Amino acid sequence: MKRILICILVAVSANAFSFCTGGFNDPNYQACMQQEESNRIQKEMLEVQRQQLEQQRIDNMMRQSDIRNNDRW
């Protein structure tokens, strides 16, 4: 799961390096700006998912440590 998120993040980041040119009334410019906004939102969502996965990993490690410590008693 982590590998998939990283691959998606790399793909989104590659698109983020393109920039929009043209006037505000240009439909291509507006579409480009919408795509950039979509990419930004997607990147933020991926960052939240990454943080959640990291927290889950930490929680699992703590739980396993607690189980091991309880087995010793």
GISUL-V815817 format. One record per residue. N is the residue number from 1. RES is the residue in three letters. OMEGA is omega in whole degrees, 0 to 359 (NA if undefined). Layout:
n:N res:RES omega:OMEGA
n:N res:RES omega:OMEGA
//
This chain:
n:1 res:MET omega:181
n:2 res:LYS omega:181
n:3 res:ARG omega:179
n:4 res:ILE omega:180
n:5 res:LEU omega:179
n:6 res:ILE omega:179
n:7 res:CYS omega:179
n:8 res:ILE omega:180
n:9 res:LEU omega:178
n:10 res:VAL omega:180
n:11 res:ALA omega:179
n:12 res:VAL omega:180
n:13 res:SER omega:179
n:14 res:ALA omega:178
n:15 res:ASN omega:183
n:16 res:ALA omega:180
n:17 res:PHE omega:176
n:18 res:SER omega:180
n:19 res:PHE omega:185
n:20 res:CYS omega:176
n:21 res:THR omega:179
n:22 res:GLY omega:181
n:23 res:GLY omega:183
n:24 res:PHE omega:180
n:25 res:ASN omega:180
n:26 res:ASP omega:181
n:27 res:PRO omega:178
n:28 res:ASN omega:178
n:29 res:TYR omega:180
n:30 res:GLN omega:178
n:31 res:ALA omega:179
n:32 res:CYS omega:179
n:33 res:MET omega:178
n:34 res:GLN omega:179
n:35 res:GLN omega:178
n:36 res:GLU omega:178
n:37 res:GLU omega:178
n:38 res:SER omega:178
n:39 res:ASN omega:180
n:40 res:ARG omega:180
n:41 res:ILE omega:179
n:42 res:GLN omega:179
n:43 res:LYS omega:178
n:44 res:GLU omega:179
n:45 res:MET omega:178
n:46 res:LEU omega:178
n:47 res:GLU omega:177
n:48 res:VAL omega:179
n:49 res:GLN omega:179
n:50 res:ARG omega:179
n:51 res:GLN omega:179
n:52 res:GLN omega:178
n:53 res:LEU omega:178
n:54 res:GLU omega:179
n:55 res:GLN omega:177
n:56 res:GLN omega:180
n:57 res:ARG omega:179
n:58 res:ILE omega:179
n:59 res:ASP omega:179
n:60 res:ASN omega:179
n:61 res:MET omega:179
n:62 res:MET omega:180
n:63 res:ARG omega:179
n:64 res:GLN omega:178
n:65 res:SER omega:178
n:66 res:ASP omega:180
n:67 res:ILE omega:179
n:68 res:ARG omega:180
n:69 res:ASN omega:178
n:70 res:ASN omega:179
n:71 res:ASP omega:181
n:72 res:ARG omega:182
n:73 res:TRP omega:NA
//
